[in-house]
Amino acid sequence: MRRGISRRAISALSVDLPLSPCPSSHPPPNPTITTYPFLSLLEKSSTVKEVKQLHAHAIVLGLVRYTYVTSRILAIYALHANPDIHSALLVFHRIPEPTIFNWNTVIKGYCRTPYPEKGLLFYSHMRRRGLPPNMHTFPFAIKACPRLSSLSQIHGQIVKFGFDLDVFVTSSLIRCYSHLGGLDFASQVFDESSNRNIVCWTSLISAHCAHGLVDRAREFFDRMAERNDVSWSAMITGYVQNERPEEAIELFRELKGGGSVKLNDSLLVSVLNACAGLGALEEGRWIHDYIDRRETQYGLELGTALLDFYSKCGFIESAREVFCKMGRKDVTAWSAMVMGLALNGLSHSAIETFSEMLRCKVVPNAITFVGVLTACNHGGLVDEGWAYFEDMSRVYGVSPTIEHYGCVVDLLSRAGRTAVAESLIQCMPMEPDGVIWGALLNGCLMHGHAELGGRVGRHVIELEPHHCGRYVGLANVYASMGRWEGVVKVRRAMRDRGVKTTPGWSLIEINGVGHRFIADDNGHPQQEEVYGMLGDVIMELISPGNGAIIIDV
């Protein structure tokens, strides 16, 4: 049912409203929305247009004489999902003596616009009028600061008016200093605060994680006397965002073992992302069971994370089941399903899912087309991929990013159309990176286009002189041409520049424990058993009758 108010309800105001309300200097006690139909309709309004209609009726009926009514109109204009700050200011300037609530409302309203710094100018006007701020003023004023210099001035005002001990002001300062790159200032605010709650601790943990200082964040986390679901989520998310998924899962297991903290959706999403990165199937399935035990529908974010987890672990049917059970699917969920099918080699199913998405009137975005082009790439659908690439901007208004160009270059190169791929690279509106040139180099190697491959290989090494894979690619091109002196030259260049080959690795999960195996690794705690088993496998392979040839094991 549409939320909002009908034209008939608005028209009925002149009939239903009392014409002799209390004087504005003496507002009625507890003026509830049931007492005044106007206020009831105002609270139900869902669009700025409806608010303006009610505002016009309030002017005609004389209700704008009352501070409570104008304050509510002002707040709805300023704090609407799509704020109309211009109309809010018109209302504000007609209030004879604006209260601190009115000033705070406008400052907060500016924070919801693309120009929050204007809220600081409004704060300055308030101070020139001689009105002192209150505890609710500064969280808004802090959020309005666009740079460290303005934040330091507001910080001075906070100290001047004695709000530096307020825990909400302190946490807002920590967050804003961190966001603006002043992590040292954020830490100083925290250290000087005598009243720290979980919000302050969590803000500092999130700030350090955002700057890559995960170990420092963990020190703060371990020092916390009390933790809630948000603080646990902040630390686990920090590990995931800094590509340390094993520690994220280890901390999650510690949380489960305690059993005293509720597992919120944000935390579960972070852990699922970690499980997807590691292939930690057992832990991800535990989360799935936990969600089902709650007997609630999969929310958008949680459902998307769950299907992404199953897709990346290779259980695409489980991903499909989650997708089908989601009560509502946005473009992110559809895009995740398309990408999951593509990564599991189901290119045609991915394209069919994209077509179904369009039939459901869901508008694709840039991420959707990465999935579609990936599907075409994995399925060798060259003509289809090129058609989707052209339709992106022409039909759907999505400008191709470097990721889209990379998909198409890889698609063309794998199909042997290396000359077309090179032409596309030269026409790119942005500077092509090493990944794109590397895709072309691989295509040249696959199809024996040695001359172009040699030229591309030399260029990509100049572009990324410390990337070992680029040297290997060029050396392979030279080897395919029989130019062994070129191979020697490339290896010598690697040695002279100190470029080391990054060892390959794999990870498997057994009984909930992840085991990482790295090439030429001598540090695994069970290396004797590992190499013993490997030796047995090799002996079995080379035994008489197998006909296997083992090279460079």
NUGUKOL-668622 format. One record per residue (C-alpha): residue number from 1; x, y, z; residue in one letter. Coordinates in pm, 1 decimal. Layout:
BEGIN
NUM; X; Y; Z; A
...
This chain:
BEGIN
1; 0.0; 0.0; 0.0; M
2; 133.9; 345.5; -88.8; R
3; 261.7; 538.3; 206.7; R
4; 149.5; 900.9; 208.4; G
5; -164.4; 1110.3; 230.0; I
6; -452.7; 1162.0; -5.3; S
7; -565.1; 1489.6; -160.5; R
8; -902.8; 1444.5; 9.1; R
9; -733.4; 1421.0; 349.8; A
10; -545.6; 1743.6; 286.0; I
11; -859.9; 1920.0; 167.2; S
12; -1043.6; 1811.1; 483.0; A
13; -807.4; 2010.8; 702.4; L
14; -1014.7; 2327.1; 688.7; S
15; -1315.1; 2129.9; 812.6; V
16; -1151.5; 1909.1; 1075.2; D
17; -902.4; 2144.0; 1237.7; L
18; -1001.3; 2349.9; 1540.0; P
19; -1000.0; 2719.1; 1449.9; L
20; -909.2; 2844.3; 1797.7; S
21; -597.9; 2667.2; 1912.3; P
22; -400.3; 2784.4; 2211.5; C
23; -182.8; 3097.7; 2173.9; P
24; 168.2; 3035.2; 2046.5; S
25; 324.4; 3160.8; 2367.6; S
26; 139.2; 2892.4; 2559.5; H
27; 152.3; 2571.3; 2355.8; P
28; -92.1; 2301.8; 2456.5; P
29; 38.7; 2033.6; 2692.6; P
30; 138.1; 1713.3; 2512.5; N
31; 13.6; 1821.3; 2167.1; P
32; -13.1; 1473.1; 2020.5; T
33; -83.6; 1395.4; 1658.4; I
34; -426.0; 1265.0; 1755.3; T
35; -517.6; 1608.2; 1898.1; T
36; -432.6; 1795.8; 1579.7; Y
37; -519.9; 1631.3; 1245.1; P
38; -268.6; 1859.3; 1073.8; F
39; 21.7; 1713.7; 1268.9; L
40; -106.2; 1363.7; 1204.7; S
41; -105.8; 1426.2; 829.9; L
42; 233.1; 1593.4; 849.4; L
43; 384.6; 1285.4; 1009.6; E
44; 234.8; 1063.7; 738.5; K
45; 363.7; 1271.0; 446.9; S
46; 607.5; 1077.3; 230.2; S
47; 713.3; 1334.1; -30.3; T
48; 833.1; 1694.6; -21.3; V
49; 538.8; 1783.2; -246.1; K
50; 293.9; 1664.1; 20.0; E
51; 481.8; 1858.6; 286.8; V
52; 454.3; 2174.7; 75.6; K
53; 79.0; 2121.9; 35.1; Q
54; 39.1; 2085.8; 411.0; L
55; 266.5; 2384.6; 467.1; H
56; 39.9; 2594.5; 242.3; A
57; -267.0; 2485.3; 441.0; H
58; -88.2; 2569.8; 764.4; A
59; -27.7; 2923.3; 636.5; I
60; -391.4; 2964.9; 527.9; V
61; -524.2; 2830.9; 859.4; L
62; -284.5; 3038.7; 1066.9; G
63; -108.9; 2740.6; 1221.5; L
64; 235.5; 2879.5; 1140.2; V
65; 190.4; 3108.4; 1442.2; R
66; 269.5; 2813.2; 1663.0; Y
67; 632.1; 2723.6; 1722.0; T
68; 566.3; 2353.2; 1750.6; Y
69; 403.6; 2339.1; 1406.4; V
70; 674.2; 2540.6; 1229.4; T
71; 945.0; 2338.3; 1401.7; S
72; 792.9; 2014.8; 1271.6; R
73; 760.3; 2154.3; 917.3; I
74; 1120.0; 2275.1; 933.6; L
75; 1244.3; 1935.4; 1054.6; A
76; 1059.6; 1744.5; 783.3; I
77; 1193.8; 1971.5; 509.2; Y
78; 1551.4; 1952.0; 639.3; A
79; 1564.6; 1586.5; 742.6; L
80; 1365.0; 1430.6; 460.3; H
81; 1524.6; 1144.9; 264.0; A
82; 1556.7; 1402.9; -16.7; N
83; 1599.7; 1718.9; 192.2; P
84; 1465.2; 2049.6; 63.1; D
85; 1708.4; 2277.4; 242.1; I
86; 1583.8; 2585.3; 53.9; H
87; 1228.5; 2544.1; 188.6; S
88; 1370.9; 2464.8; 532.7; A
89; 1558.5; 2795.4; 533.3; L
90; 1245.8; 2986.7; 429.7; L
91; 1061.6; 2838.2; 726.8; V
92; 1355.8; 2898.9; 960.4; F
93; 1389.2; 3268.9; 872.2; H
94; 1019.0; 3325.6; 944.8; R
95; 1051.8; 3198.2; 1300.6; I
96; 1078.3; 3509.7; 1522.5; P
97; 1307.6; 3353.2; 1781.4; E
98; 1454.5; 3023.3; 1659.2; P
99; 1535.8; 2777.3; 1936.6; T
100; 1852.3; 2568.9; 1960.1; I
101; 1641.1; 2281.0; 1827.2; F
102; 1571.8; 2481.3; 1509.9; N
103; 1939.1; 2572.7; 1462.3; W
104; 2047.3; 2212.0; 1517.1; N
105; 1786.9; 2093.2; 1266.7; T
106; 1924.9; 2312.4; 987.9; V
107; 2286.5; 2217.2; 1065.0; I
108; 2188.4; 1849.6; 1056.7; K
109; 1993.0; 1908.5; 735.8; G
110; 2298.6; 2052.3; 564.2; Y
111; 2489.5; 1736.5; 658.8; C
112; 2245.9; 1543.0; 438.7; R
113; 2321.9; 1757.0; 133.9; T
114; 2623.5; 1754.6; -102.5; P
115; 2753.0; 2068.5; 74.7; Y
116; 2761.6; 1986.7; 447.3; P
117; 3022.8; 2256.8; 512.6; E
118; 2741.5; 2514.9; 492.8; K
119; 2626.5; 2375.7; 823.2; G
120; 2940.9; 2528.1; 976.6; L
121; 2846.4; 2869.8; 841.6; L
122; 2507.5; 2825.8; 1001.6; F
123; 2678.1; 2738.4; 1328.8; Y
124; 2878.1; 3062.6; 1302.1; S
125; 2555.9; 3261.5; 1246.8; H
126; 2410.1; 3098.6; 1556.0; M
127; 2707.3; 3197.9; 1766.9; R
128; 2693.7; 3556.8; 1638.3; R
129; 2333.0; 3566.6; 1753.7; R
130; 2461.4; 3480.7; 2098.7; G
131; 2289.5; 3143.0; 2123.7; L
132; 2504.6; 2881.4; 2301.5; P
133; 2523.4; 2530.0; 2155.6; P
134; 2403.9; 2222.5; 2340.5; N
135; 2515.8; 1859.8; 2347.2; M
136; 2319.1; 1783.7; 2028.0; H
137; 2480.5; 2063.0; 1826.9; T
138; 2833.5; 1930.5; 1805.7; F
139; 2779.9; 1582.9; 1656.6; P
140; 2614.8; 1760.6; 1361.5; F
141; 2876.5; 2036.0; 1344.1; A
142; 3154.8; 1774.6; 1353.6; I
143; 2996.5; 1584.1; 1066.0; K
144; 2982.4; 1906.1; 862.6; A
145; 3360.4; 1955.9; 876.7; C
146; 3519.8; 1901.8; 532.7; P
147; 3883.2; 1922.0; 646.2; R
148; 4105.5; 1895.3; 952.7; L
149; 4142.9; 2271.0; 992.5; S
150; 3768.9; 2326.9; 1036.4; S
151; 3739.6; 2022.0; 1262.2; L
152; 4012.5; 2156.8; 1491.2; S
153; 3815.6; 2482.8; 1524.4; Q
154; 3498.5; 2297.1; 1617.9; I
155; 3707.3; 2090.0; 1859.4; H
156; 3811.5; 2415.7; 2025.4; G
157; 3447.3; 2515.8; 2059.6; Q
158; 3368.6; 2180.4; 2216.6; I
159; 3634.0; 2233.4; 2482.4; V
160; 3524.4; 2594.1; 2536.0; K
161; 3165.1; 2495.9; 2611.9; F
162; 3262.7; 2195.2; 2821.6; G
163; 3129.6; 1917.9; 2599.5; F
164; 3463.2; 1739.5; 2562.8; D
165; 3352.5; 1491.8; 2828.1; L
166; 3032.6; 1400.1; 2643.1; D
167; 3073.0; 1047.3; 2516.4; V
168; 2874.0; 1102.5; 2195.0; F
169; 3074.2; 1412.4; 2108.1; V
170; 3397.5; 1223.7; 2178.1; T
171; 3302.8; 932.2; 1953.1; S
172; 3200.4; 1175.6; 1676.6; S
173; 3537.7; 1350.7; 1702.4; L
174; 3724.8; 1020.4; 1679.7; I
175; 3529.9; 913.9; 1371.7; R
176; 3569.4; 1245.8; 1191.2; C
177; 3940.0; 1288.2; 1270.0; Y
178; 3997.3; 936.1; 1139.3; S
179; 3790.3; 993.6; 826.1; H
180; 3987.0; 1308.3; 744.3; L
181; 4320.5; 1132.2; 788.6; G
182; 4401.9; 1265.4; 1137.3; G
183; 4446.3; 929.9; 1309.1; L
184; 4695.6; 1076.1; 1559.1; D
185; 4440.4; 1340.3; 1661.3; F
186; 4174.3; 1069.8; 1693.9; A
187; 4402.7; 870.3; 1923.3; S
188; 4477.8; 1182.1; 2127.6; Q
189; 4106.6; 1253.6; 2175.2; V
190; 4058.9; 895.8; 2290.9; F
191; 4357.0; 903.5; 2529.8; D
192; 4246.3; 1233.4; 2686.3; E
193; 3887.1; 1121.9; 2733.5; S
194; 3798.1; 1005.0; 3083.6; S
195; 3454.3; 882.6; 2977.7; N
196; 3496.1; 613.1; 2713.6; R
197; 3213.0; 386.0; 2618.1; N
198; 3193.9; 102.2; 2367.8; I
199; 3119.7; 352.1; 2090.4; V
200; 3450.5; 533.8; 2148.1; C
201; 3650.0; 211.0; 2153.8; W
202; 3475.6; 80.9; 1842.9; T
203; 3528.4; 408.8; 1657.0; S
204; 3901.8; 390.0; 1722.4; L
205; 3918.0; 24.2; 1616.6; I
206; 3737.9; 100.7; 1289.6; S
207; 3964.5; 399.7; 1228.8; A
208; 4285.1; 198.9; 1265.1; H
209; 4148.8; -79.2; 1044.8; C
210; 4053.3; 175.5; 777.9; A
211; 4416.7; 290.9; 771.3; H
212; 4555.0; -62.4; 751.8; G
213; 4674.3; -67.7; 1114.9; L
214; 4496.6; -390.3; 1200.4; V
215; 4741.0; -508.1; 1466.2; D
216; 4709.5; -176.9; 1649.3; R
217; 4330.7; -207.6; 1622.7; A
218; 4349.5; -554.8; 1773.9; R
219; 4545.2; -413.6; 2068.9; E
220; 4258.0; -173.7; 2139.8; F
221; 4006.8; -455.0; 2093.3; F
222; 4187.7; -675.2; 2344.6; D
223; 4195.4; -388.8; 2596.8; R
224; 3817.5; -343.0; 2591.2; M
225; 3657.3; -430.9; 2922.5; A
226; 3320.6; -481.7; 2754.0; E
227; 3234.0; -567.6; 2393.8; R
228; 2909.3; -576.4; 2202.3; N
229; 2811.3; -706.5; 1860.1; D
230; 2921.0; -381.2; 1691.9; V
231; 3274.2; -392.2; 1836.6; S
232; 3317.0; -758.0; 1739.9; W
233; 3186.3; -677.3; 1393.8; S
234; 3427.6; -382.7; 1357.6; A
235; 3732.0; -597.9; 1436.3; M
236; 3627.1; -890.9; 1219.1; I
237; 3537.7; -656.5; 932.2; T
238; 3876.4; -489.5; 971.5; G
239; 4052.2; -821.3; 922.3; Y
240; 3843.4; -895.3; 611.7; V
241; 3894.0; -551.1; 455.4; Q
242; 4269.2; -581.3; 505.9; N
243; 4279.6; -924.6; 341.6; E
244; 4342.9; -1122.6; 658.3; R
245; 4047.6; -1363.8; 639.3; P
246; 4206.2; -1640.6; 848.4; E
247; 4229.3; -1412.6; 1150.7; E
248; 3872.8; -1294.8; 1089.7; A
249; 3745.0; -1652.5; 1104.8; I
250; 3961.5; -1731.4; 1408.1; E
251; 3814.7; -1432.0; 1593.5; L
252; 3464.2; -1534.8; 1490.7; F
253; 3520.1; -1879.2; 1640.3; R
254; 3629.4; -1711.0; 1961.3; E
255; 3307.6; -1509.0; 1957.9; L
256; 3097.2; -1821.4; 1904.8; K
257; 3274.3; -1992.2; 2191.4; G
258; 3173.7; -1711.6; 2429.3; G
259; 2809.7; -1725.0; 2327.7; G
260; 2717.4; -1400.7; 2506.4; S
261; 2699.9; -1166.3; 2206.0; V
262; 2422.7; -1163.0; 1949.1; K
263; 2546.5; -1221.5; 1595.4; L
264; 2420.8; -929.9; 1388.3; N
265; 2383.8; -931.5; 1010.3; D
266; 2678.7; -699.5; 950.2; S
267; 2909.6; -934.7; 1140.1; L
268; 2777.8; -1241.3; 957.8; L
269; 2829.6; -1070.6; 621.7; V
270; 3193.4; -998.7; 706.7; S
271; 3255.6; -1356.9; 816.1; V
272; 3089.2; -1493.5; 501.9; L
273; 3317.9; -1273.4; 292.5; N
274; 3616.8; -1419.4; 479.4; A
275; 3486.1; -1773.7; 425.9; C
276; 3438.7; -1702.0; 55.0; A
277; 3797.7; -1581.1; 24.3; G
278; 3939.1; -1888.3; 198.0; L
279; 3694.1; -2151.3; 84.0; G
280; 3608.6; -2217.9; 449.4; A
281; 3301.5; -2424.2; 372.6; L
282; 3228.8; -2558.7; 721.7; E
283; 3218.9; -2216.1; 887.7; E
284; 3004.5; -2069.6; 611.0; G
285; 2757.0; -2355.2; 637.7; R
286; 2737.4; -2300.7; 1012.8; W
287; 2633.6; -1941.4; 944.5; I
288; 2374.1; -2062.3; 693.6; H
289; 2228.3; -2299.9; 953.7; D
290; 2229.6; -2019.8; 1211.9; Y
291; 2034.5; -1793.5; 975.8; I
292; 1779.6; -2068.0; 906.2; D
293; 1735.2; -2132.5; 1278.9; R
294; 1629.9; -1769.7; 1320.7; R
295; 1340.3; -1846.3; 1084.7; E
296; 1364.3; -1508.4; 913.7; T
297; 1389.5; -1422.0; 547.4; Q
298; 1730.4; -1356.9; 401.8; Y
299; 1788.1; -983.8; 393.1; G
300; 1942.9; -829.5; 85.7; L
301; 2294.4; -789.4; 224.0; E
302; 2304.9; -1119.2; 411.5; L
303; 2143.2; -1320.1; 132.0; G
304; 2383.1; -1174.4; -124.6; T
305; 2684.4; -1254.7; 92.3; A
306; 2559.3; -1611.3; 141.2; L
307; 2507.6; -1680.6; -229.5; L
308; 2845.0; -1520.6; -306.9; D
309; 3007.3; -1750.5; -50.0; F
310; 2856.9; -2064.6; -204.2; Y
311; 2945.4; -1947.6; -555.8; S
312; 3310.6; -1890.5; -469.2; K
313; 3329.1; -2228.4; -293.2; C
314; 3196.6; -2398.6; -607.9; G
315; 2855.1; -2492.9; -468.0; F
316; 2653.5; -2309.5; -729.6; I
317; 2329.4; -2502.5; -666.6; E
318; 2335.0; -2395.8; -302.2; S
319; 2387.8; -2039.1; -424.2; A
320; 2083.5; -2074.3; -650.5; R
321; 1871.9; -2199.3; -359.2; E
322; 1967.4; -1898.9; -146.4; V
323; 1894.9; -1665.4; -437.6; F
324; 1549.7; -1816.8; -494.0; C
325; 1463.1; -1789.2; -123.0; K
326; 1545.5; -1418.9; -102.8; M
327; 1221.2; -1229.1; -56.8; G
328; 1349.4; -925.3; -243.2; R
329; 1638.1; -901.2; -487.6; K
330; 1813.2; -578.2; -579.0; D
331; 2071.1; -519.2; -850.4; V
332; 2351.0; -629.8; -615.9; T
333; 2191.4; -970.9; -555.3; A
334; 2122.4; -1024.5; -925.6; W
335; 2478.2; -919.9; -1013.1; S
336; 2622.6; -1161.7; -755.9; A
337; 2419.3; -1447.1; -903.7; M
338; 2530.7; -1362.1; -1257.7; V
339; 2894.9; -1346.6; -1148.5; M
340; 2866.7; -1669.6; -947.9; G
341; 2734.7; -1860.1; -1248.8; L
342; 3002.8; -1708.2; -1470.5; A
343; 3288.3; -1800.9; -1236.0; L
344; 3161.2; -2159.0; -1218.0; N
345; 3169.6; -2195.9; -1595.9; G
346; 2792.1; -2173.6; -1646.8; L
347; 2813.0; -1895.7; -1902.5; S
348; 2477.2; -1953.9; -2071.3; H
349; 2299.4; -1975.2; -1734.3; S
350; 2462.8; -1645.6; -1635.9; A
351; 2333.5; -1480.2; -1953.5; I
352; 1986.5; -1627.1; -1896.9; E
353; 1987.9; -1491.7; -1540.3; T
354; 2082.3; -1149.2; -1674.6; F
355; 1790.8; -1165.2; -1918.7; S
356; 1556.1; -1263.9; -1634.9; E
357; 1686.0; -968.6; -1435.3; M
358; 1591.1; -734.2; -1718.6; L
359; 1244.5; -893.9; -1740.8; R
360; 1201.3; -818.8; -1369.0; C
361; 1265.2; -449.9; -1448.4; K
362; 1587.9; -439.7; -1245.4; V
363; 1827.3; -187.7; -1401.6; V
364; 2181.8; -328.6; -1439.9; P
365; 2483.7; -138.6; -1314.0; N
366; 2856.8; -150.0; -1382.1; A
367; 2908.8; -453.5; -1156.0; I
368; 2635.9; -644.5; -1340.7; T
369; 2816.8; -599.8; -1669.3; F
370; 3144.8; -721.9; -1520.9; V
371; 2961.5; -1047.3; -1447.9; G
372; 2802.4; -1061.0; -1793.0; V
373; 3133.7; -998.1; -1971.3; L
374; 3306.0; -1252.3; -1746.4; T
375; 3042.0; -1508.2; -1851.2; A
376; 3107.1; -1432.1; -2217.4; C
377; 3480.6; -1458.5; -2154.3; N
378; 3460.5; -1799.1; -1984.0; H
379; 3221.2; -1928.2; -2249.9; G
380; 3412.1; -1793.3; -2548.5; G
381; 3107.3; -1588.8; -2652.0; L
382; 3300.1; -1324.7; -2843.2; V
383; 3022.0; -1168.6; -3051.9; D
384; 2779.0; -1168.5; -2759.1; E
385; 3038.5; -1011.8; -2530.8; G
386; 3114.9; -737.8; -2781.2; W
387; 2741.3; -667.8; -2821.5; A
388; 2689.9; -637.9; -2444.0; Y
389; 2994.5; -410.2; -2421.1; F
390; 2845.5; -175.5; -2680.1; E
391; 2499.1; -187.3; -2517.8; D
392; 2637.8; -79.3; -2180.2; M
393; 2653.9; 290.5; -2260.6; S
394; 2421.4; 300.7; -2561.7; R
395; 2122.7; 121.7; -2404.7; V
396; 2175.8; 126.9; -2027.9; Y
397; 2378.6; 445.7; -1978.3; G
398; 2662.8; 267.5; -1797.0; V
399; 3006.0; 404.5; -1884.9; S
400; 3264.5; 125.0; -1922.2; P
401; 3535.6; 120.5; -1655.4; T
402; 3881.9; -28.5; -1680.2; I
403; 3741.3; -360.1; -1549.8; E
404; 3501.2; -382.0; -1844.2; H
405; 3775.6; -303.5; -2092.4; Y
406; 3989.6; -570.7; -1925.3; G
407; 3715.8; -832.3; -1971.1; C
408; 3671.9; -751.0; -2340.1; V
409; 4047.5; -740.0; -2409.4; V
410; 4083.2; -1080.5; -2243.3; D
411; 3783.6; -1214.4; -2439.3; L
412; 3926.0; -1097.4; -2771.7; L
413; 4278.0; -1212.5; -2689.5; S
414; 4169.6; -1562.3; -2589.3; R
415; 3977.8; -1588.2; -2916.9; A
416; 4290.8; -1499.4; -3115.0; G
417; 4173.0; -1152.2; -3212.2; R
418; 4482.1; -989.3; -3067.8; T
419; 4499.8; -712.3; -3329.6; A
420; 4142.3; -604.7; -3246.0; V
421; 4225.7; -622.3; -2875.1; A
422; 4528.4; -398.6; -2926.5; E
423; 4316.3; -145.7; -3118.4; S
424; 4063.4; -142.2; -2834.8; L
425; 4341.6; -76.7; -2582.2; I
426; 4466.4; 216.1; -2787.0; Q
427; 4115.1; 366.5; -2792.0; C
428; 4056.9; 338.2; -2415.7; M
429; 3958.4; 667.1; -2246.4; P
430; 4175.5; 578.6; -1945.7; M
431; 4537.1; 459.8; -1919.3; E
432; 4549.9; 79.7; -1959.1; P
433; 4713.1; -98.8; -1666.9; D
434; 4935.4; -405.1; -1647.4; G
435; 4636.9; -640.6; -1614.4; V
436; 4501.2; -536.7; -1954.2; I
437; 4838.2; -556.6; -2129.0; W
438; 4896.6; -890.5; -1954.2; G
439; 4569.3; -1026.4; -2095.5; A
440; 4683.5; -931.6; -2445.0; L
441; 5024.8; -1089.4; -2380.4; L
442; 4860.4; -1416.7; -2273.1; N
443; 4649.2; -1416.0; -2588.3; G
444; 4958.0; -1367.4; -2802.3; C
445; 5124.7; -1659.6; -2625.9; L
446; 4819.6; -1885.6; -2666.0; M
447; 4790.6; -1824.4; -3039.2; H
448; 5156.7; -1792.9; -3131.6; G
449; 5145.3; -1422.5; -3219.2; H
450; 5508.4; -1386.1; -3125.5; A
451; 5591.8; -1050.6; -3281.4; E
452; 5305.5; -865.7; -3112.8; L
453; 5367.5; -1065.7; -2794.1; G
454; 5730.6; -956.3; -2778.7; G
455; 5635.5; -590.4; -2819.4; R
456; 5357.2; -613.1; -2561.0; V
457; 5580.2; -808.7; -2320.1; G
458; 5852.7; -544.7; -2327.8; R
459; 5597.2; -268.8; -2273.3; H
460; 5427.4; -437.8; -1979.5; V
461; 5763.4; -489.0; -1805.8; I
462; 5831.9; -116.8; -1839.5; E
463; 5487.5; -53.9; -1691.7; L
464; 5529.1; -296.1; -1397.8; E
465; 5903.1; -357.0; -1353.9; P
466; 5859.1; -541.4; -1021.7; H
467; 5582.1; -782.5; -1127.4; H
468; 5739.6; -1126.7; -1169.0; C
469; 5454.3; -1256.5; -1385.9; G
470; 5530.6; -1002.2; -1657.9; R
471; 5886.1; -1132.5; -1696.0; Y
472; 5761.9; -1490.9; -1707.6; V
473; 5514.3; -1398.7; -1982.3; G
474; 5780.9; -1237.0; -2200.5; L
475; 6023.6; -1523.1; -2139.7; A
476; 5755.2; -1768.8; -2251.9; N
477; 5699.6; -1569.0; -2571.3; V
478; 6073.4; -1577.4; -2647.3; Y
479; 6082.6; -1951.5; -2575.1; A
480; 5794.4; -2014.4; -2814.9; S
481; 5996.9; -1837.2; -3085.5; M
482; 6311.9; -2033.1; -3001.2; G
483; 6487.3; -1714.6; -2896.4; R
484; 6667.6; -1861.5; -2597.6; W
485; 6902.8; -1567.0; -2572.5; E
486; 6595.0; -1354.8; -2506.3; G
487; 6488.9; -1591.7; -2227.5; V
488; 6833.0; -1560.5; -2068.3; V
489; 6816.7; -1181.5; -2100.7; K
490; 6478.4; -1164.8; -1929.5; V
491; 6594.0; -1383.7; -1641.3; R
492; 6905.0; -1171.3; -1602.5; R
493; 6689.8; -857.3; -1588.6; A
494; 6480.4; -1014.0; -1313.5; M
495; 6791.3; -1095.0; -1112.4; R
496; 6947.8; -751.9; -1163.2; D
497; 6629.0; -573.7; -1054.5; R
498; 6579.2; -800.9; -755.9; G
499; 6243.6; -932.8; -880.4; V
500; 6154.8; -1255.8; -704.5; K
501; 5899.2; -1508.9; -819.9; T
502; 5592.5; -1516.6; -597.1; T
503; 5536.2; -1879.7; -489.9; P
504; 5201.2; -2035.4; -568.6; G
505; 4984.4; -2164.7; -284.6; W
506; 4665.6; -2355.8; -220.9; S
507; 4438.5; -2396.8; 79.6; L
508; 4207.7; -2676.4; 189.8; I
509; 3978.7; -2703.3; 491.5; E
510; 3972.7; -3023.8; 698.3; I
511; 3751.2; -3051.0; 1007.6; N
512; 3709.5; -2674.0; 1014.8; G
513; 4084.3; -2605.1; 1004.2; V
514; 4239.8; -2438.4; 699.9; G
515; 4572.2; -2575.0; 573.0; H
516; 4780.0; -2355.7; 340.6; R
517; 5039.2; -2516.0; 112.8; F
518; 5306.3; -2300.4; -51.5; I
519; 5546.2; -2407.4; -326.3; A
520; 5889.8; -2505.1; -186.3; D
521; 5761.9; -2446.7; 166.9; D
522; 5966.1; -2597.1; 450.3; N
523; 5772.6; -2436.5; 733.7; G
524; 5454.0; -2644.1; 743.9; H
525; 5418.9; -2819.6; 1082.0; P
526; 5340.5; -3149.8; 904.1; Q
527; 5590.4; -3112.9; 622.8; Q
528; 5740.9; -3459.5; 674.5; E
529; 5402.7; -3628.1; 628.8; E
530; 5319.8; -3399.1; 333.6; V
531; 5639.8; -3468.8; 144.4; Y
532; 5620.7; -3837.4; 234.4; G
533; 5273.6; -3862.3; 80.2; M
534; 5390.0; -3661.6; -222.0; L
535; 5676.3; -3907.6; -269.7; G
536; 5434.9; -4201.2; -256.4; D
537; 5214.1; -4037.7; -518.5; V
538; 5511.6; -3974.7; -747.5; I
539; 5632.7; -4333.1; -713.0; M
540; 5284.2; -4458.8; -797.2; E
541; 5271.8; -4235.8; -1103.6; L
542; 5607.1; -4350.4; -1241.7; I
543; 5552.4; -4715.3; -1166.3; S
544; 5554.0; -4952.5; -1467.8; P
545; 5230.4; -4941.1; -1663.9; G
546; 5128.8; -4583.9; -1574.0; N
547; 5332.4; -4424.6; -1851.1; G
548; 5346.9; -4093.1; -1660.7; A
549; 5629.3; -3845.9; -1708.6; I
550; 5709.0; -3612.6; -1419.1; I
551; 5897.3; -3292.0; -1498.9; I
552; 6035.5; -3045.2; -1243.9; D
553; 5829.0; -3157.4; -946.2; V
